[in-house]
Amino acid sequence: TLSGGEQQMLAMGRALMSKPKILLLDEPSMGLAPILVDQVFASIQDIRKQGVTILLVEQNAYVALQIADYGYVLESGQIALKGPAQELIKNEEIRKAYLG
């Protein structure tokens, strides 16, 4: 059997076989050990560098914002905050409320 990280990598590989222009990833780090999260996000970064647009839904906001160009923060299904990822990371209120 495949580990959680291997399953995520396989799912991304299968999605990339059709050479998409945009890739939707829903919680790719869910249930993974921290070292596997790093591997999955390194792969996402590599995919991004190949010119594929990535729409990422992720609870680990800090890791997601580190590789993102732009971010949205949802609260109760509504957009609470949005902006360039690096600005969101640097905002003290956002750091306290969402990034730990």
Order of alpha helices (4+ residues) and beta strands (2+ residues): alpha-beta-alpha-beta-alpha-beta-beta-alpha
